[in-house]
Amino acid sequence: MPLKLNPLRTSLLALTLTATAASAADLSVGLQQEPTTLDPTSEATASIDSMLMQNVYETLTIIQQDGSVGPNLATGWEVSDDGLNYTFTLAEGVMFHDGTAFDAEDVLFSINRAMAEDSKNPAKGIFAGITSITAPDPLTVEVTLKESEAFFLFNMGKGDAAMVAPETADNNATTPVGTGPFKFDNWNRGDRLTLVKNPDHREADIVSLDTVTFRFVADAAAATAAMMAEEIDAYPAFPAPELLEQFEADPRFKVTQGNTQGEVILAINNAKPPFDNIEVRRAISHAINREEIIDGAMYGKATPIGSFYPPQGTAYVDLTGTYATDTAKAKEMFEAAGVGGSTMTLRVPPFPYAMRSAEIVQAQLAQAGIDAKVENVEWGFWIDEIYRKKNYDMTIIAHVEPNDMGNFARGADYYYGYENPDFTALWEKIRTEPDAEVRDALLKEGQEFLANEAVHGFLYQLPLHGIFRNEVEGYWPSVPVSYMPLKYVSKG
């Protein structure tokens, strides 16, 4: 449905937004989601990484646009023949933004902090295989694993593995300090976050931007008005696909459509009755019509999925036919399970793809005899009540991290509430398999396992629609991870 702009609201927006378009060294970026913290090692909010990773914080390795792993704070590494020992050589002369030196002791601190028993790291499991980490000298770190880990170097490039300093780590939630090419400047909650160039960074000479201002503009109408007024230079993940045509027709802008690693799922609380009954979960899957959801929520601009793996991946299996849409069958299955006519809650975060999808899922479940109550909740509430406390029946969310099929092996304490020893054993094989072809075969098996279990309703892969002023260059059209290194970005 087209969105109508309120002229008064648009005028007020034009007066209140900071116009940064005049300077080629100042970039204004629109974002849909504002995080509740600025520490990527404490919360699984994608916007933390998208703003700060490889910009303020850095990691030992970096994940490139094509998904390959390259050197970063570690200039190189050696791996033992058995794949158990990694020796990292660190870059020389690296400084944290507060002026303290970065060396091997900071690596030990960061990793030991992430894998500690009381760690709040959302991906704590990626460090679980480390049996020892030592620093033979200030520029060398040796890591020993208890078994081969196929994704270890990749994981060391994720936001969860950000390198932090003991002097400042406790304050990173509000005043982040890293080693990156940009420094944190200011966070005006509810409005904007500003970064400034770090002139002391080892690659400062390739950074063309002096200031980057992230504007939190979730409303599609407001975002459109700001872009049209050239008060925002870039909106790399535009939330309203129905509005892309007007930007495509405007010679001032370029529109990109790429891929993300984000599987959009109707997440189901497997630990909570009646969802601990596989027949109820399968009934939900039969009630879902993905094409209707994609057409209604994404205006046809998304790819359906039948399990938890991106369609662009080398191991992808099309399992969308596992549960054909069959409303009558779903209704019979609900009734056979004793839940026909019952009420279920669908709590969704404040993102257009989630809220729009929820309305369609609600209607589809109603046709199958289920009264699904949609509750739109704020992001902080979602993190606390759904993600942390598992206080929900169903929700809709995009999981944007790569190689995250292992979420299903995290046990009943994870918000899925799903625990299956057979899948956990399968994931261990996947995680430790060094041969890519063999690993892909196991990943296909994993996709089929999860689809058969109907752990969730698997909906579609989240696309990446970007809108940029023509002067803006260097943004990745597709992202293998949640971050975008701004050192590559320029503006006319």
C-alpha positions, 0 to 999 in steps of 0.5 A: 500500500503506498505511503502518503507523506504529511507535508507538515511532518516533512517540513519539520523533518527538513528543519530538524535533520542535519544537512551534511550533503555539502561536504564531500568529507561528511557522510550521513547514513540512514539506519532503521534500527538503533541499538540499546548498547554500543558493545558488540560483545554483549548484545546480538543487535545487527546495527551495532556491527553495521555502525561500529565493526571495522570502523570503531572496533576491529578484529584479528581477521576481517571478512571481505565482501566475497566472504573470504577471510583476510588479515586485519589486526593480525597481519598473518597466521600459521596453522598446524597440520592438524588444524589445532594450533594457530599462531597470529602475528599482530600489526605493529604500532596499533593504538586504541583511541584512548592512546593506549597501545594494542598488543598480544595482552589485549588479545588475551584479555578480549578472548578470555573475557568473551569465553569467561563463565560469566560472559554476556557475549551473544556468540560465546559458543564460538570460543568454546573450542579454545583450550589455551591462548598465550602470548609468547611476545607482544606481537604474537598470539598462540591459540590452541583448539581442542578439535579442528574448527572449520569456521575459526578464522571466520569467527575471529572476524565477527563482531563478537570477537572485537578486540577491546582494552581492559582499561575501557571495556566496561564503558564500551556500551556507551562510549566505545573505544577500539583501534579502528579508522573512526573514533566514536564522537557522540550518541544522541539517543533516538536521533543520531550517532556520530563517528570521526576519522582517526588520524592515527590509524595505520590506514588513515591515508585511504580513509576519505571521510572525516565525519560519519553521522548515522541517523535513526530513521525507521519510518519509511516516509520519513526516510524517503523525505530525508533522502529526497531532500538530500539530507541523508546521503545513503540508506544501505538497508532501505526498509520499504521495497515498494518505494524503490521505484521512485528512487530508480527514476530519479537521476540523483540516486542509484539503487542496489539490490543485493543479498544478506545472510539474513534468514527471516523466520517465524520463530517458535518457542519449542520449549513451550507447550503446545509448540513442543509438539512437532505436529503443532509446528508442522501444522503452522508450517502448512498454514504458511503461504510464503508467496503471499508473505513475500508479495505482501510484506516485501512486494515480491522482492525476496527469495523464499526459504524452506530451512535455515540456510541462504539461497546463495550459499554453496550448500543450499537445498530448496526445501520450500516444498517440504510443507506445501501450503494446505490450510485444510490440513493445517486445521485438521492437524491443529484439531488433532493436537487439541489446539484447534481454535486456541489463541497464540501470541505473535510478538514482533520487533518494530521492523517493517519486514517483521510487522508486515509479515506478522499481519499476513501470518496472522490471517493465514493462521486464522484461516486454519482456526488459530487466533494469533494475537499480534503484539508489536513491541520495542526492540529493547523489550524484544531483546529482554523478553523474547531473546533473553527470557523466552517469554513468547509463543512466536516471533518474526526475526531475521538472523543475519549472522553467517554460518549460524545453523549452530544456533539450533545446537545451543540447547534449550537455554537459547531463545528457540527453546530447541534441543535435539542431541542428534542435531547437536552431533550433526553440527559438531561434524559440520563445525569440525569438518575441514573439507569444504565439499564434505562440509557442504554435504553435511550442511545439506543434511542439516537443512533437511533435518531442521525442515523435517523438525519444523523447528520454525516457520522458514519464510524468506531470505532478507534482501539488501536494498540500498539507496545512495546519492550518486556521489557515494561510492564504496558500499558493498551491495551484498554483505556476508556479515553485518558490517560495512567498513567505511574506510572504503567509502567516499563521497564525490 
